[in-house]
Amino acid sequence: MDHVISGVARFQQDIFPNKKDRFKKLATGQNPEVLFITCADSRIDPNLVTQTEPGDLFICRNAGNIVPPHSNQTGSMTASIEFAVAALGVSHIVICGHTDCGAIKGAINPENLDSLPHVKEWLGHCRSATETVRERHGHLDKDNLAEVTCENVLQQLQHLRTHPAVAAGLANKRITLHGWVYDIGTGQVLCYNEKTEGFEPMDEQYKALFADVQSVKEA
């Protein structure tokens, strides 16, 4: 805990003064472009991975980067998504999974979670991902971790589409959805390509995207 407290002191003395103008602007409101949904895992730092500043990302975190399907029952994720989309007007939503995810390990082996009943129930939102992989291979075990991690990102994107504010934003093309998987050991970020229906290195996919955009501008 000491390093956390000393970190606050360093922030106040060294970091804040250099970004004083930005924080002064943020003190009266926010205007993030991206809703970033990721895991609560301590190894994930969205601002570090994306090299963004305070105010750039509206971040929601939970075990397994889960988005429960919309229902009439209000939960923190449902309320946060609604606020980010309908009130803040974000134009991009990222669901970012990661390697070696403990939540996905638990979803693969729910029988090991009897002593964690709330965790077990929460990870029920991953069941469509685990069952998809089980059906695909005829079995499901720890060797399927990477595949389930990717499938879970896709299933949570499906859940996201059931939220009214998101559905409306997609219908009028005001919102773009992104599925990512962050590799903790290598720093690589894979993103889902709808054309190939697979996860690909972000640098290659977005390089092609930016090239297309540039060609349109030059034309």
Contacts in CASP RR format, 6 or more apart in sequence:
PFRMAT RR
TARGET T0000
AUTHOR 0000-0000-0000
METHOD contacts of the structure
MODEL  1
MDHVISGVARFQQDIFPNKKDRFKKLATGQNPEVLFITCADSRIDPNLVT
QTEPGDLFICRNAGNIVPPHSNQTGSMTASIEFAVAALGVSHIVICGHTD
CGAIKGAINPENLDSLPHVKEWLGHCRSATETVRERHGHLDKDNLAEVTC
ENVLQQLQHLRTHPAVAAGLANKRITLHGWVYDIGTGQVLCYNEKTEGFE
PMDEQYKALFADVQSVKEA
16 23 0 8 1.000
19 53 0 8 1.000
19 54 0 8 1.000
22 53 0 8 1.000
22 54 0 8 1.000
23 54 0 8 1.000
26 54 0 8 1.000
26 55 0 8 1.000
30 55 0 8 1.000
30 58 0 8 1.000
30 88 0 8 1.000
31 55 0 8 1.000
31 88 0 8 1.000
32 55 0 8 1.000
32 56 0 8 1.000
32 57 0 8 1.000
32 58 0 8 1.000
32 84 0 8 1.000
32 88 0 8 1.000
32 90 0 8 1.000
33 56 0 8 1.000
33 90 0 8 1.000
33 91 0 8 1.000
33 92 0 8 1.000
34 56 0 8 1.000
34 57 0 8 1.000
34 58 0 8 1.000
34 90 0 8 1.000
34 91 0 8 1.000
34 92 0 8 1.000
34 93 0 8 1.000
34 94 0 8 1.000
35 57 0 8 1.000
35 58 0 8 1.000
35 60 0 8 1.000
35 81 0 8 1.000
35 84 0 8 1.000
35 85 0 8 1.000
35 90 0 8 1.000
35 92 0 8 1.000
35 93 0 8 1.000
35 94 0 8 1.000
36 46 0 8 1.000
36 50 0 8 1.000
36 57 0 8 1.000
36 58 0 8 1.000
36 59 0 8 1.000
36 60 0 8 1.000
36 94 0 8 1.000
36 96 0 8 1.000
37 59 0 8 1.000
37 60 0 8 1.000
37 61 0 8 1.000
37 65 0 8 1.000
37 67 0 8 1.000
37 77 0 8 1.000
37 93 0 8 1.000
37 94 0 8 1.000
37 95 0 8 1.000
37 96 0 8 1.000
37 156 0 8 1.000
37 160 0 8 1.000
38 44 0 8 1.000
38 46 0 8 1.000
38 59 0 8 1.000
38 60 0 8 1.000
38 61 0 8 1.000
38 65 0 8 1.000
38 94 0 8 1.000
38 95 0 8 1.000
38 96 0 8 1.000
38 97 0 8 1.000
38 98 0 8 1.000
38 182 0 8 1.000
39 61 0 8 1.000
39 62 0 8 1.000
39 63 0 8 1.000
39 64 0 8 1.000
39 65 0 8 1.000
39 96 0 8 1.000
39 97 0 8 1.000
39 98 0 8 1.000
39 101 0 8 1.000
39 103 0 8 1.000
40 61 0 8 1.000
40 62 0 8 1.000
40 63 0 8 1.000
40 64 0 8 1.000
41 98 0 8 1.000
41 101 0 8 1.000
41 102 0 8 1.000
41 103 0 8 1.000
43 98 0 8 1.000
43 184 0 8 1.000
44 61 0 8 1.000
44 96 0 8 1.000
44 98 0 8 1.000
44 182 0 8 1.000
44 184 0 8 1.000
46 52 0 8 1.000
46 57 0 8 1.000
46 59 0 8 1.000
46 96 0 8 1.000
47 53 0 8 1.000
47 54 0 8 1.000
47 56 0 8 1.000
47 57 0 8 1.000
49 182 0 8 1.000
49 187 0 8 1.000
49 189 0 8 1.000
50 56 0 8 1.000
50 57 0 8 1.000
58 80 0 8 1.000
58 84 0 8 1.000
58 88 0 8 1.000
58 90 0 8 1.000
60 77 0 8 1.000
60 80 0 8 1.000
60 81 0 8 1.000
60 84 0 8 1.000
62 77 0 8 1.000
62 122 0 8 1.000
63 102 0 8 1.000
63 103 0 8 1.000
63 119 0 8 1.000
63 122 0 8 1.000
63 123 0 8 1.000
64 97 0 8 1.000
64 101 0 8 1.000
64 102 0 8 1.000
64 103 0 8 1.000
64 104 0 8 1.000
64 123 0 8 1.000
64 126 0 8 1.000
64 152 0 8 1.000
65 95 0 8 1.000
65 96 0 8 1.000
65 97 0 8 1.000
65 98 0 8 1.000
65 103 0 8 1.000
65 152 0 8 1.000
65 153 0 8 1.000
65 156 0 8 1.000
66 77 0 8 1.000
66 103 0 8 1.000
66 122 0 8 1.000
66 123 0 8 1.000
66 125 0 8 1.000
66 126 0 8 1.000
66 156 0 8 1.000
66 159 0 8 1.000
67 77 0 8 1.000
67 81 0 8 1.000
67 95 0 8 1.000
67 125 0 8 1.000
67 156 0 8 1.000
67 157 0 8 1.000
67 159 0 8 1.000
67 160 0 8 1.000
67 163 0 8 1.000
68 75 0 8 1.000
68 77 0 8 1.000
68 78 0 8 1.000
68 125 0 8 1.000
68 159 0 8 1.000
69 125 0 8 1.000
69 159 0 8 1.000
69 162 0 8 1.000
70 78 0 8 1.000
70 159 0 8 1.000
70 162 0 8 1.000
70 163 0 8 1.000
70 164 0 8 1.000
71 78 0 8 1.000
78 163 0 8 1.000
81 160 0 8 1.000
81 163 0 8 1.000
81 165 0 8 1.000
81 166 0 8 1.000
82 163 0 8 1.000
82 164 0 8 1.000
82 165 0 8 1.000
84 90 0 8 1.000
84 93 0 8 1.000
85 93 0 8 1.000
85 163 0 8 1.000
85 165 0 8 1.000
85 166 0 8 1.000
85 169 0 8 1.000
85 175 0 8 1.000
86 165 0 8 1.000
89 174 0 8 1.000
90 175 0 8 1.000
91 174 0 8 1.000
91 175 0 8 1.000
91 176 0 8 1.000
92 175 0 8 1.000
92 176 0 8 1.000
92 177 0 8 1.000
92 178 0 8 1.000
93 160 0 8 1.000
93 166 0 8 1.000
93 175 0 8 1.000
93 176 0 8 1.000
93 177 0 8 1.000
93 178 0 8 1.000
94 178 0 8 1.000
94 179 0 8 1.000
94 180 0 8 1.000
95 153 0 8 1.000
95 156 0 8 1.000
95 157 0 8 1.000
95 160 0 8 1.000
95 177 0 8 1.000
95 178 0 8 1.000
95 179 0 8 1.000
95 180 0 8 1.000
96 153 0 8 1.000
96 179 0 8 1.000
96 180 0 8 1.000
96 181 0 8 1.000
96 182 0 8 1.000
96 189 0 8 1.000
97 149 0 8 1.000
97 152 0 8 1.000
97 153 0 8 1.000
97 180 0 8 1.000
97 181 0 8 1.000
97 182 0 8 1.000
98 149 0 8 1.000
98 181 0 8 1.000
98 182 0 8 1.000
98 183 0 8 1.000
98 184 0 8 1.000
99 146 0 8 1.000
99 149 0 8 1.000
99 181 0 8 1.000
99 182 0 8 1.000
99 183 0 8 1.000
99 184 0 8 1.000
99 185 0 8 1.000
100 145 0 8 1.000
100 184 0 8 1.000
101 145 0 8 1.000
101 149 0 8 1.000
103 119 0 8 1.000
103 123 0 8 1.000
103 126 0 8 1.000
104 126 0 8 1.000
104 145 0 8 1.000
104 148 0 8 1.000
104 149 0 8 1.000
104 152 0 8 1.000
105 142 0 8 1.000
105 145 0 8 1.000
106 112 0 8 1.000
106 113 0 8 1.000
106 119 0 8 1.000
106 123 0 8 1.000
107 123 0 8 1.000
107 124 0 8 1.000
107 126 0 8 1.000
107 127 0 8 1.000
107 129 0 8 1.000
107 130 0 8 1.000
107 148 0 8 1.000
107 152 0 8 1.000
108 130 0 8 1.000
108 140 0 8 1.000
108 141 0 8 1.000
108 142 0 8 1.000
108 144 0 8 1.000
108 145 0 8 1.000
108 148 0 8 1.000
109 142 0 8 1.000
110 120 0 8 1.000
110 123 0 8 1.000
110 124 0 8 1.000
113 119 0 8 1.000
113 120 0 8 1.000
113 123 0 8 1.000
114 120 0 8 1.000
125 156 0 8 1.000
125 159 0 8 1.000
126 148 0 8 1.000
126 152 0 8 1.000
126 155 0 8 1.000
128 155 0 8 1.000
128 158 0 8 1.000
129 148 0 8 1.000
129 151 0 8 1.000
129 152 0 8 1.000
129 154 0 8 1.000
129 155 0 8 1.000
130 140 0 8 1.000
130 148 0 8 1.000
130 151 0 8 1.000
132 151 0 8 1.000
132 155 0 8 1.000
133 140 0 8 1.000
133 144 0 8 1.000
133 147 0 8 1.000
133 148 0 8 1.000
133 151 0 8 1.000
134 140 0 8 1.000
137 144 0 8 1.000
140 148 0 8 1.000
149 181 0 8 1.000
150 181 0 8 1.000
150 190 0 8 1.000
150 192 0 8 1.000
150 198 0 8 1.000
150 199 0 8 1.000
153 179 0 8 1.000
153 180 0 8 1.000
153 181 0 8 1.000
153 192 0 8 1.000
154 179 0 8 1.000
154 192 0 8 1.000
157 177 0 8 1.000
157 179 0 8 1.000
157 192 0 8 1.000
160 166 0 8 1.000
160 177 0 8 1.000
161 167 0 8 1.000
161 170 0 8 1.000
161 177 0 8 1.000
166 175 0 8 1.000
169 175 0 8 1.000
170 177 0 8 1.000
178 191 0 8 1.000
178 192 0 8 1.000
179 191 0 8 1.000
179 192 0 8 1.000
180 189 0 8 1.000
180 190 0 8 1.000
180 191 0 8 1.000
180 192 0 8 1.000
180 202 0 8 1.000
181 189 0 8 1.000
181 190 0 8 1.000
181 191 0 8 1.000
181 199 0 8 1.000
182 188 0 8 1.000
182 189 0 8 1.000
183 189 0 8 1.000
183 190 0 8 1.000
188 201 0 8 1.000
188 202 0 8 1.000
189 201 0 8 1.000
189 202 0 8 1.000
190 199 0 8 1.000
190 200 0 8 1.000
190 201 0 8 1.000
190 202 0 8 1.000
191 199 0 8 1.000
191 200 0 8 1.000
191 202 0 8 1.000
191 205 0 8 1.000
191 206 0 8 1.000
192 198 0 8 1.000
192 199 0 8 1.000
193 199 0 8 1.000
193 200 0 8 1.000
193 205 0 8 1.000
END
